[in-house]
Amino acid sequence: MKGDLVQNSIGQLCPMPILMLAKNMKKMQPGQVLEIHADDEGAHADVPAWCAQTGNELLGTEDGGGFTKYFVKKAG
């Protein structure tokens, strides 16, 4: 899977990946996918929780080799 925009949050600790996620989603159109690369363990819970709270859809995750890729579709 590939995103329309890639967010590199590797090396950043909570809450930075989520703050960047919120900022990047504002730039995107409904239906576009943000691909987030994060190695912070907190992102495993934070990204799905953010999606549930905002109505955006977590399409899935992939192992990136030392980090996790999260794919978030902007609600429309």
N, CA, C and O atoms as CSV, one atom per row, in Angstrom:
chain,resi,resn,atom,element,x,y,z
A,1,MET,N,N,0.849,-1.170,0.000
A,1,MET,CA,C,0.000,0.000,0.000
A,1,MET,C,C,0.902,1.242,0.000
A,1,MET,O,O,1.975,1.238,0.603
A,2,LYS,N,N,0.461,2.284,-0.671
A,2,LYS,CA,C,1.200,3.541,-0.687
A,2,LYS,C,C,0.253,4.686,-0.369
A,2,LYS,O,O,-0.915,4.668,-0.757
A,3,GLY,N,N,0.768,5.675,0.337
A,3,GLY,CA,C,-0.028,6.842,0.669
A,3,GLY,C,C,0.139,7.954,-0.355
A,3,GLY,O,O,1.102,7.969,-1.122
A,4,ASP,N,N,-0.801,8.874,-0.359
A,4,ASP,CA,C,-0.706,10.059,-1.208
A,4,ASP,C,C,0.320,11.042,-0.645
A,4,ASP,O,O,0.908,11.831,-1.384
A,5,LEU,N,N,0.526,10.985,0.666
A,5,LEU,CA,C,1.497,11.822,1.363
A,5,LEU,C,C,2.154,10.950,2.417
A,5,LEU,O,O,1.478,10.165,3.083
A,6,VAL,N,N,3.484,11.081,2.579
A,6,VAL,CA,C,4.215,10.290,3.570
A,6,VAL,C,C,4.686,11.207,4.691
A,6,VAL,O,O,5.274,12.261,4.447
A,7,GLN,N,N,4.418,10.789,5.917
A,7,GLN,CA,C,4.843,11.505,7.121
A,7,GLN,C,C,5.931,10.691,7.796
A,7,GLN,O,O,5.687,9.558,8.210
A,8,ASN,N,N,7.129,11.251,7.914
A,8,ASN,CA,C,8.231,10.569,8.581
A,8,ASN,C,C,8.282,11.013,10.041
A,8,ASN,O,O,8.711,12.125,10.348
A,9,SER,N,N,7.841,10.135,10.930
A,9,SER,CA,C,7.869,10.415,12.366
A,9,SER,C,C,8.871,9.529,13.087
A,9,SER,O,O,8.791,9.370,14.305
A,10,ILE,N,N,9.811,8.953,12.355
A,10,ILE,CA,C,10.814,8.080,12.963
A,10,ILE,C,C,11.706,8.913,13.882
A,10,ILE,O,O,12.219,9.963,13.495
A,11,GLY,N,N,11.876,8.416,15.104
A,11,GLY,CA,C,12.694,9.103,16.091
A,11,GLY,C,C,11.935,10.130,16.912
A,11,GLY,O,O,12.500,10.733,17.824
A,12,GLN,N,N,10.675,10.336,16.603
A,12,GLN,CA,C,9.872,11.305,17.344
A,12,GLN,C,C,9.008,10.586,18.373
A,12,GLN,O,O,8.414,9.545,18.090
A,13,LEU,N,N,8.950,11.158,19.563
A,13,LEU,CA,C,8.175,10.562,20.645
A,13,LEU,C,C,6.819,11.236,20.763
A,13,LEU,O,O,6.611,12.348,20.277
A,14,CYS,N,N,5.908,10.538,21.417
A,14,CYS,CA,C,4.574,11.053,21.693
A,14,CYS,C,C,4.700,12.401,22.384
A,14,CYS,O,O,5.499,12.533,23.312
A,15,PRO,N,N,3.960,13.379,21.977
A,15,PRO,CA,C,2.794,13.367,21.091
A,15,PRO,C,C,3.083,13.805,19.656
A,15,PRO,O,O,2.146,14.008,18.883
A,16,MET,N,N,4.356,13.956,19.281
A,16,MET,CA,C,4.692,14.521,17.972
A,16,MET,C,C,4.084,13.779,16.784
A,16,MET,O,O,3.563,14.437,15.884
A,17,PRO,N,N,4.121,12.429,16.730
A,17,PRO,CA,C,3.518,11.772,15.561
A,17,PRO,C,C,2.040,12.117,15.381
A,17,PRO,O,O,1.579,12.277,14.251
A,18,ILE,N,N,1.298,12.231,16.473
A,18,ILE,CA,C,-0.134,12.545,16.374
A,18,ILE,C,C,-0.343,14.012,16.013
A,18,ILE,O,O,-1.244,14.333,15.239
A,19,LEU,N,N,0.471,14.898,16.557
A,19,LEU,CA,C,0.362,16.316,16.192
A,19,LEU,C,C,0.647,16.508,14.703
A,19,LEU,O,O,-0.035,17.277,14.025
A,20,MET,N,N,1.666,15.798,14.201
A,20,MET,CA,C,1.981,15.875,12.767
A,20,MET,C,C,0.856,15.264,11.929
A,20,MET,O,O,0.512,15.782,10.867
A,21,LEU,N,N,0.291,14.168,12.414
A,21,LEU,CA,C,-0.824,13.514,11.722
A,21,LEU,C,C,-1.982,14.493,11.553
A,21,LEU,O,O,-2.520,14.639,10.455
A,22,ALA,N,N,-2.359,15.154,12.623
A,22,ALA,CA,C,-3.474,16.105,12.561
A,22,ALA,C,C,-3.172,17.244,11.587
A,22,ALA,O,O,-4.041,17.648,10.814
A,23,LYS,N,N,-1.957,17.753,11.623
A,23,LYS,CA,C,-1.558,18.850,10.732
A,23,LYS,C,C,-1.568,18.403,9.269
A,23,LYS,O,O,-2.065,19.119,8.401
A,24,ASN,N,N,-1.026,17.230,9.004
A,24,ASN,CA,C,-0.963,16.737,7.625
A,24,ASN,C,C,-2.341,16.420,7.060
A,24,ASN,O,O,-2.587,16.635,5.874
A,25,MET,N,N,-3.236,15.916,7.893
A,25,MET,CA,C,-4.580,15.589,7.400
A,25,MET,C,C,-5.326,16.839,6.948
A,25,MET,O,O,-6.172,16.764,6.056
A,26,LYS,N,N,-5.025,17.985,7.551
A,26,LYS,CA,C,-5.667,19.239,7.141
A,26,LYS,C,C,-5.284,19.638,5.721
A,26,LYS,O,O,-6.030,20.354,5.054
A,27,LYS,N,N,-4.124,19.178,5.257
A,27,LYS,CA,C,-3.636,19.494,3.912
A,27,LYS,C,C,-4.253,18.593,2.842
A,27,LYS,O,O,-4.153,18.886,1.651
A,28,MET,N,N,-4.883,17.510,3.260
A,28,MET,CA,C,-5.319,16.473,2.333
A,28,MET,C,C,-6.790,16.604,1.977
A,28,MET,O,O,-7.574,17.221,2.698
A,29,GLN,N,N,-7.145,16.007,0.843
A,29,GLN,CA,C,-8.525,15.977,0.371
A,29,GLN,C,C,-9.201,14.698,0.878
A,29,GLN,O,O,-8.521,13.701,1.122
A,30,PRO,N,N,-10.529,14.712,1.039
A,30,PRO,CA,C,-11.238,13.491,1.432
A,30,PRO,C,C,-10.908,12.336,0.482
A,30,PRO,O,O,-10.870,12.502,-0.737
A,31,GLY,N,N,-10.675,11.173,1.070
A,31,GLY,CA,C,-10.356,9.982,0.294
A,31,GLY,C,C,-8.866,9.756,0.098
A,31,GLY,O,O,-8.455,8.650,-0.253
A,32,GLN,N,N,-8.048,10.778,0.317
A,32,GLN,CA,C,-6.608,10.596,0.195
A,32,GLN,C,C,-6.080,9.844,1.411
A,32,GLN,O,O,-6.700,9.830,2.474
A,33,VAL,N,N,-4.915,9.218,1.228
A,33,VAL,CA,C,-4.327,8.384,2.276
A,33,VAL,C,C,-2.998,8.967,2.735
A,33,VAL,O,O,-2.126,9.275,1.923
A,34,LEU,N,N,-2.858,9.114,4.050
A,34,LEU,CA,C,-1.606,9.540,4.668
A,34,LEU,C,C,-0.871,8.289,5.137
A,34,LEU,O,O,-1.431,7.461,5.856
A,35,GLU,N,N,0.380,8.162,4.727
A,35,GLU,CA,C,1.245,7.057,5.144
A,35,GLU,C,C,2.189,7.597,6.214
A,35,GLU,O,O,2.987,8.498,5.957
A,36,ILE,N,N,2.087,7.040,7.405
A,36,ILE,CA,C,2.874,7.513,8.546
A,36,ILE,C,C,3.929,6.469,8.884
A,36,ILE,O,O,3.609,5.293,9.056
A,37,HIS,N,N,5.186,6.894,8.980
A,37,HIS,CA,C,6.266,6.014,9.414
A,37,HIS,C,C,6.617,6.413,10.842
A,37,HIS,O,O,7.023,7.549,11.084
A,38,ALA,N,N,6.465,5.496,11.784
A,38,ALA,CA,C,6.721,5.806,13.196
A,38,ALA,C,C,7.353,4.615,13.904
A,38,ALA,O,O,7.002,3.462,13.654
A,39,ASP,N,N,8.292,4.923,14.793
A,39,ASP,CA,C,8.913,3.871,15.605
A,39,ASP,C,C,8.605,4.034,17.089
A,39,ASP,O,O,9.122,3.278,17.911
A,40,ASP,N,N,7.782,4.997,17.439
A,40,ASP,CA,C,7.362,5.197,18.826
A,40,ASP,C,C,6.287,4.168,19.171
A,40,ASP,O,O,5.275,4.060,18.479
A,41,GLU,N,N,6.513,3.417,20.242
A,41,GLU,CA,C,5.557,2.382,20.644
A,41,GLU,C,C,4.172,2.955,20.926
A,41,GLU,O,O,3.166,2.275,20.723
A,42,GLY,N,N,4.115,4.195,21.391
A,42,GLY,CA,C,2.837,4.821,21.692
A,42,GLY,C,C,1.942,4.976,20.479
A,42,GLY,O,O,0.720,5.047,20.612
A,43,ALA,N,N,2.536,5.029,19.298
A,43,ALA,CA,C,1.752,5.199,18.073
A,43,ALA,C,C,0.826,4.008,17.828
A,43,ALA,O,O,-0.211,4.157,17.181
A,44,HIS,N,N,1.191,2.819,18.341
A,44,HIS,CA,C,0.346,1.630,18.144
A,44,HIS,C,C,-1.052,1.838,18.714
A,44,HIS,O,O,-2.029,1.333,18.161
A,45,ALA,N,N,-1.153,2.571,19.802
A,45,ALA,CA,C,-2.459,2.871,20.398
A,45,ALA,C,C,-2.974,4.236,19.957
A,45,ALA,O,O,-4.176,4.424,19.775
A,46,ASP,N,N,-2.055,5.187,19.788
A,46,ASP,CA,C,-2.464,6.570,19.514
A,46,ASP,C,C,-3.077,6.764,18.131
A,46,ASP,O,O,-4.069,7.480,17.994
A,47,VAL,N,N,-2.506,6.141,17.109
A,47,VAL,CA,C,-3.034,6.339,15.748
A,47,VAL,C,C,-4.460,5.784,15.630
A,47,VAL,O,O,-5.338,6.500,15.148
A,48,PRO,N,N,-4.729,4.533,16.052
A,48,PRO,CA,C,-6.114,4.051,15.985
A,48,PRO,C,C,-7.081,4.886,16.828
A,48,PRO,O,O,-8.217,5.121,16.416
A,49,ALA,N,N,-6.635,5.334,18.004
A,49,ALA,CA,C,-7.504,6.150,18.860
A,49,ALA,C,C,-7.815,7.484,18.192
A,49,ALA,O,O,-8.952,7.952,18.243
A,50,TRP,N,N,-6.814,8.100,17.567
A,50,TRP,CA,C,-7.033,9.374,16.867
A,50,TRP,C,C,-8.025,9.179,15.731
A,50,TRP,O,O,-8.914,10.008,15.534
A,51,CYS,N,N,-7.881,8.094,14.984
A,51,CYS,CA,C,-8.805,7.815,13.879
A,51,CYS,C,C,-10.236,7.650,14.397
A,51,CYS,O,O,-11.176,8.189,13.812
A,52,ALA,N,N,-10.398,6.915,15.480
A,52,ALA,CA,C,-11.733,6.698,16.048
A,52,ALA,C,C,-12.353,8.009,16.520
A,52,ALA,O,O,-13.556,8.218,16.364
A,53,GLN,N,N,-11.550,8.878,17.087
A,53,GLN,CA,C,-12.060,10.155,17.602
A,53,GLN,C,C,-12.410,11.137,16.494
A,53,GLN,O,O,-13.304,11.967,16.663
A,54,THR,N,N,-11.715,11.054,15.361
A,54,THR,CA,C,-11.880,12.053,14.303
A,54,THR,C,C,-12.725,11.569,13.132
A,54,THR,O,O,-13.095,12.367,12.269
A,55,GLY,N,N,-13.038,10.270,13.087
A,55,GLY,CA,C,-13.835,9.740,11.991
A,55,GLY,C,C,-13.038,9.388,10.755
A,55,GLY,O,O,-13.613,9.020,9.730
A,56,ASN,N,N,-11.705,9.495,10.836
A,56,ASN,CA,C,-10.855,9.061,9.733
A,56,ASN,C,C,-10.636,7.557,9.858
A,56,ASN,O,O,-10.822,6.986,10.932
A,57,GLU,N,N,-10.241,6.919,8.763
A,57,GLU,CA,C,-10.172,5.457,8.737
A,57,GLU,C,C,-8.735,4.956,8.716
A,57,GLU,O,O,-7.949,5.336,7.848
A,58,LEU,N,N,-8.396,4.100,9.677
A,58,LEU,CA,C,-7.112,3.412,9.660
A,58,LEU,C,C,-7.266,2.218,8.729
A,58,LEU,O,O,-7.946,1.246,9.060
A,59,LEU,N,N,-6.630,2.296,7.563
A,59,LEU,CA,C,-6.762,1.236,6.564
A,59,LEU,C,C,-5.938,0.012,6.924
A,59,LEU,O,O,-6.282,-1.107,6.543
A,60,GLY,N,N,-4.851,0.222,7.658
A,60,GLY,CA,C,-4.016,-0.901,8.038
A,60,GLY,C,C,-2.622,-0.447,8.418
A,60,GLY,O,O,-2.304,0.742,8.395
A,61,THR,N,N,-1.798,-1.425,8.769
A,61,THR,CA,C,-0.406,-1.172,9.136
A,61,THR,C,C,0.480,-2.167,8.405
A,61,THR,O,O,0.026,-3.230,7.982
A,62,GLU,N,N,1.750,-1.806,8.264
A,62,GLU,CA,C,2.753,-2.697,7.677
A,62,GLU,C,C,4.049,-2.540,8.459
A,62,GLU,O,O,4.344,-1.468,8.987
A,63,ASP,N,N,4.819,-3.621,8.525
A,63,ASP,CA,C,6.141,-3.569,9.136
A,63,ASP,C,C,7.091,-2.916,8.144
A,63,ASP,O,O,7.205,-3.359,7.001
A,64,GLY,N,N,7.770,-1.865,8.581
A,64,GLY,CA,C,8.713,-1.171,7.713
A,64,GLY,C,C,10.158,-1.535,7.999
A,64,GLY,O,O,11.067,-0.941,7.420
A,65,GLY,N,N,10.392,-2.510,8.888
A,65,GLY,CA,C,11.755,-2.883,9.239
A,65,GLY,C,C,12.339,-1.883,10.229
A,65,GLY,O,O,13.121,-1.013,9.844
A,66,GLY,N,N,11.969,-1.999,11.485
A,66,GLY,CA,C,12.429,-1.073,12.509
A,66,GLY,C,C,11.436,0.034,12.805
A,66,GLY,O,O,11.626,0.813,13.738
A,67,PHE,N,N,10.387,0.104,12.020
A,67,PHE,CA,C,9.316,1.072,12.250
A,67,PHE,C,C,8.028,0.495,11.683
A,67,PHE,O,O,8.043,-0.509,10.971
A,68,THR,N,N,6.925,1.135,12.004
A,68,THR,CA,C,5.619,0.700,11.507
A,68,THR,C,C,5.075,1.747,10.552
A,68,THR,O,O,5.219,2.948,10.779
A,69,LYS,N,N,4.446,1.279,9.478
A,69,LYS,CA,C,3.752,2.153,8.539
A,69,LYS,C,C,2.265,2.092,8.862
A,69,LYS,O,O,1.686,1.009,8.956
A,70,TYR,N,N,1.656,3.250,9.031
A,70,TYR,CA,C,0.219,3.366,9.275
A,70,TYR,C,C,-0.393,4.057,8.065
A,70,TYR,O,O,0.173,5.014,7.537
A,71,PHE,N,N,-1.549,3.573,7.627
A,71,PHE,CA,C,-2.229,4.146,6.469
A,71,PHE,C,C,-3.585,4.669,6.917
A,71,PHE,O,O,-4.470,3.901,7.296
A,72,VAL,N,N,-3.735,5.999,6.868
A,72,VAL,CA,C,-4.945,6.656,7.357
A,72,VAL,C,C,-5.632,7.364,6.191
A,72,VAL,O,O,-5.042,8.215,5.526
A,73,LYS,N,N,-6.890,6.994,5.959
A,73,LYS,CA,C,-7.690,7.600,4.888
A,73,LYS,C,C,-8.503,8.751,5.461
A,73,LYS,O,O,-9.195,8.602,6.468
A,74,LYS,N,N,-8.407,9.902,4.801
A,74,LYS,CA,C,-9.144,11.078,5.264
A,74,LYS,C,C,-10.628,10.903,4.989
A,74,LYS,O,O,-11.035,10.541,3.885
A,75,ALA,N,N,-11.423,11.166,6.010
A,75,ALA,CA,C,-12.878,11.049,5.887
A,75,ALA,C,C,-13.399,12.113,4.932
A,75,ALA,O,O,-12.805,13.179,4.773
A,76,GLY,N,N,-14.508,11.800,4.312
A,76,GLY,CA,C,-15.092,12.767,3.389
A,76,GLY,C,C,-16.529,12.810,3.585
A,76,GLY,O,O,-17.223,13.565,2.904
